Amino acid sequence: MQLENNLVVKRYTFEYHTNWNDFIQTSKNGTFLFHRDFMEYHADRFIDHSLLIFQEDKLLALFPANEQLSVIQSHGGLSYGGMILGFPIGASATLQIWEHICGYYKKNGFEEIIYKTIPKIYHRYPAEEDLYALFRTGAQLYRRDITFTIENIKRPKLSKGRKWLLARAKKCGVTVREQSDFSAFMELETENLKKRYQTKPVHTGEEMNLLHSSFPEQVNLFEAVGEHGQLLSGLVLFITDEVAHAQYIASSEEGKDAGAFDLIVDYALQRYQHLKYFDFGISTEQNGQYLNEGLAAYKESFGARGTVCDFYIQKL
């Protein structure tokens, strides 16, 4: 698709709410994380400065973003970001769109853009034209996270160790249930993160309940419980067109001993075997400079292998 030099960049306002959400549904790399109802559940934490790029009345691309002093982030509240492109948009058009985005922010006094790429496993159709545009405009790679992904159709057979833990979980009377109330699980997740990493989850239990009510097909919780109904382990999944992504994982000590999480993963893999990928999430810290090798090895033991998510700095 060739573009004339008549692109128009507009800042998002609620006036474009429907246009934005409709475009996400038909784009080649948008997911429900970019739906305005998802982005705005934590609107009080970010100054939104998202953009829509038009050619006359035709919407070509979106750029979810927020501002932080003199920096634009794409988007600070999301796991991944970047340009959301329509199906007709190719390399040349993407380059022009990116140059217009950079020009808009520079004109408005910003000094740089922190650009999060969308890992290709989330693309409905190949959409890495933005990487070429970033290269052409001199953006610098400054962070690379690695996540661990299973391609379902090629998933290897379970190892003896995994089979043993599954058998153990069943022998211990562990069962898996789908849950609509995230409160108890998020308390367990909060305890685990505080104990191990002195951090806390991005979301609260109340926020997860809100997201589930807004996106009941996309935000799901699976819990493993013991014979007496006690919570042993849990898994929060974000479901997109191509991927079941593990957003949160937590187990109690009793759950670890009983192999409860293995049972949940086995359940989830079967539940979403129609999707192309199952993604365990990242195992990196410190802007990608530290790899949690134990966590990575655990995910790899299920047959998962590496997918990267890159972060760039674009000086304006």
Helices and strands as residue ranges (DSSP letters): E 7-11, G 14-16, H 17-26, G 32-34, H 36-39, G 40-45, E 47-48, E 51-55, E 58-63, E 66-68, E 71-74, E 84-85, H 91-107, E 112-116, G 120-122, H 129-136, E 140-151, G 152-154, H 160-171, E 175-179, H 183-197, H 205-214, E 219-225, E 231-239, E 243-251, H 253-258, H 260-271, E 277-282, E 284-285, E 290-291, H 293-300, E 305-315
